[in-house]
Amino acid sequence: MIGVDTNVLLRFLVEDEPDQNRQAKDFLSACTQEVPAYVSAVTLAETVWILNRRLKFPMRGIAEMVRALLEADEIVLEHAEELGLLLHQQPVPSADFADYLIAWSNGRAGCSRTMTFDKRAAKSVPGMELLQ
């Protein structure tokens, strides 16, 4: 596998820098099932945040982008199984993608729960609880 940084994934998804967009597309199209590109949870969280908060992409469109990444044989996403289930159940997640990724990472690390002050995350993300 070959790891992908946030800036490469963004340039693949967004055509705001034509040269870097072409380079990112060329790189990812050269990846294969045998030597896939790897997108970590941190890379995905940063990408979603930038797309939504800075570039003002709607969450529905971002969810579609993540679905497309999940379907690509040459790309491996950390927490792919959980992301697939989440996006199958909800067209647009009810909490930030980062909140789900945090809870899933903590669960894999053996945490019984993840404490948060984020009321929406505590209500929506399995494994997250409101710290009161």
N, C-alpha and C positions, 0 to 999 in steps of 0.2 A: 504494500500500500504506500501511497504517497500522500502526506498530509497537505491540506489546503488551508491557507490563511484567509481571514475574513476579507481582505482586500481583493484576493483572487476570486472568491465566490461572488462578491458584490459586482466585480467587473464582468463576470460571466452573466449575471442576472440583469444588470443595468447597462445600457449602452450610452453612458455619459462620457466615457473616455474611449474613443474608437480604437486606438492602438492597443490599449490594455484589454478592451473587450475582445478583440480578435485574438490576442495572445492567450487569454483565459479560455476562450472557446477552443482554440487549437490544442491547448494543453489537455483540457477535459475530454475532447474528442479522441485524443491519443490514448487515454486511459482505457483499460479493459477490465473484464471480470477477473482476470488473472493478476493484474496490477491496477487496482482501482484507486480512485481518489478518496481520501478519508476526510470527512467533515466532522470535527469534534463538536461536542455540546456547546463549548465556549464560542467556537466559530459561528455556529448556527444562532446562538443567542445574540451575539453582536450583530450579525447580519440582519436578523429580524428587527432588532432595535433600530438600526440605521435606516432600513427600508421604511419602517413605520414612523419613527419619530423625526428623523432628519429629512428623509426624502418624501414623506407623506403618502406612501403607498397604503392603500386600504388593507386591513387585516384579511379580508376575503381573498384578495389577490396574492398576499403573502402566503396564505395557507395553500393556495393552488401551486405556488412556486415550490413549497416544501413537498407537496404531494408529487410533483414532477421529479424532484430530486430523489424521493423515495423509490420511484419507479425506474430510475436509471440504473442499469446493471453495472455501469462503470463507476458508480459513486456509492460509497458506504457512509451512512450517517450514524453517528453515535446515538443510541436510544431509538433506532429505526423501528423496532417492534412497537414500542410504546407510542411513538409518533404516528405510526400507521393506525393503531387502534384509536388514538385520540382524534385524528382527522377523519376517521371513518364514522365515529360517533357524533362529532360536532363539525359542521362546515367551517366555523370559525371558533377557535378555542375561547372559553369564557374567561380565561386569565391570560397573562402574558406567557409566551412560549418559555421565557427564561424561568418562570416560576415552576412550570412542569419539569424542565430540565434539571433544575436544582433539586426538586423532590426526588426525581428518578435517580440522580447521581447519589444523593444521600442514602436512598434506599439500597442501592447497590453496594454502598460502603458499609452497610449494616445498621444504619440509623433506624430507630423505630418510628420516628416522626421528624418533621422539620418545623421548627417554631418560626412564626412570622408575625409582624405587625400589620401585614396587608390583609385586610378583611376579605377582599374579593378572592385572593389566592387561598386563604384558609377555607372559604366556602366552596371553592371550585376545584382545587387541586387535591386529589387523594394523597394522604400522607402529610399534608400541611395542616398545622393547628395554630390558632390565634394565641399569641402570648398576651396574657392579661395580667 
